[in-house]
Amino acid sequence: MKTAKKLLLPLLALIILLTAGCAPKYSEWTSGRKAGAEVVETSKQIEDYTLMEGNAEEFTLPAFFSDDMIVPRDRRINIWGTAPESQNGKVVAAEFKGLKGSGVIENGEFCFYLKGTLPAGKEKGNSLVVTGASGVRYEFQNVIVGDIWIVSGQSNADLTFYGSEKHTKDIKALYGEYLDGATEEDDIRVLHQINWKLLSKSNIVRTYEPQKNVMKNTSWQLATRKKVYGTSNLSSFSMLGYFFAKELYTLNPDVPVGIIMAGCGGAPLALLASPEAVEKFPASLKSRTLTLNDFEIPTSGIYNAFMAPFLNLGITGMIFYQGESDALLSAEYGDALKTTVEDYRVKFGSDLLFLNVQLTSYGFESGGEDLVGVWDAVPEMRYAQAEVKIDGSIGNYEIIPTIDVGFRKGDADGAHPYYKLDIGKRGAQIAASLVYGIGDIENTGFPVPSKITYNKEEIVIEYAYAGGGLKTLNDKFLEGFEVKKNGQWEYAEGVIDGNKITISMAETEGVRYASYLRYMSMDAANLCSGTGNPAVPFSVEFN
């Protein structure tokens, strides 16, 4: 008997080894795209230097240096501007809340920072004073300290509360009561930049090269109803931008919020990226322009006019809603987006949080016109926006899915869904988690694959931001997954287990989720987090 046991043990070990060796090995999906280099936070670097008295007889500050302006917290506060060549070698000085700084004019320009940084501050009555020679003095009153954000993209980022004639009433009916809460009691500052103001012979030249100043009459404003809703499309503010700022401030009223409009309806990504970034784009996305009212906005034109003036400002982050105009070129969009975000971070000197609004669901017609072409390619753009999150190639990058807050039957505008409040709230909750530590990103984020593995028998998708465990909306049967087999996409049944989805199908070539959704129908794709946040549409193909 002892001899039999001695023979049996090695045999069992051999069987276990052979069985393990026969188990299908998993491969992990990768895009092959590399993560970017670590960002150097130059906007936080403060060095000591010798202060000087101002003696410049003449200089000019950017127009947005104004009463009611906001300056960045916990970052250096830069003072910059231009001067006649005759002032070269002269000094400009500044002071704010006990911090002082000075700089020398060189080649008709100056840029210096105050010595030290300040925490968030909402108290009224503080003035920023910039001085030169005796009698040369600029004083800006009611200046506060907080976080500054940019809202950029194309028309769905640019869509104002005034909207357009065909749906102004719809927007007002939806949000009129909400806007009653837009008062000067909020420590929110807004800065309008509308692309239509560029469309003149005198202003279109601002799009040709990076600008150091904004257009005339562009200054910080209190976020009151009058300044947010406005009296026309030219004076109304971005719905997405205001909702994001308002909700972020509501979540953390200790930190004032500034928000800058820097988008343009119809703009491809190449108009919103710097010339240096576009130079690195894939060829198909490189030399793109936009014609509006017979004026051609060149490549990098919106960046030049609306973003370049703020490079010294100290930006916390950006909420971005763009992609429709590039939807037919989505195969190479991820590379261009990665290049754009990395370049923003170098230009602004900040590892800014980039919140990307994934394209939503749209109607089939708008204003009596069928929405075809790029609109049918919208799902492909959603996948491109998601891929750079899944592969980790862009750090500090978060996706805001919107397939559940898009076009609804009866809406007058199929191309511009009105429901920007939900999107603003989602972005604010993510930002509050990551920037302020208010809320847990695992619960406020939206389920997105963090790892996808596969073998000949099954696919396993691990999710980030599962909110305690994935589930389906209304606890219905899981819908929305497909796999690719023999070059064709087909329905796939997925099984939920905590933060994982397992699909048991043999010989697959890829997997995707929420592949169509031209208009809102969450019965067709119903995965969500334990906290009810809808999952991000995505698509990957295996090597």
ABEGO torsion letter per residue (X at the ends): XAAAAAAAAAAAAAAAAAAAAABBBBBBBBAGBBBBBBBBBAAABBBBBBBBBBABABBBBBAABBBGBBBBBGBBBBBBEBBBAAABGBBBBBBBGGBBBBBBBBGGBBBBBBBEBBBBBABBGBBBBBBBBBGBBBBBBGBBBBBBBBBBEBAAAABBAAEBAAAAAAAAAAAAAAAAABBAABBBBBBBBBAAAABBAAAAAAAABBBABBBBGBBBBBBBAAAAAEABAAABBBAAAAAAAAAAAAABAABBBBBBBABBBGBBAAAABBAAAAAABBAAAABBBBBBGGBBBBBGAAAAAAAAAAAAAGBABBBBBBGAAAAAAAAAAAAAAAAAAAAAAAAAGBBBBBBBBBBBBBBABBGGBBBBEAAAAAAAAAAAAAAAAAAGABBGBBBBBAAAABBBBGBABAABBABAAAAAAAAAAAAAAAAAGBEBAAAABBBBBABBBBBAABBBBBBBGAGGEBBBBGGBBBBGBBBBBGGBBBBBBBBBBEABBBBBBBGBAEBBBGABGABBBAAABABBBAAGBBBBBBBBBBX
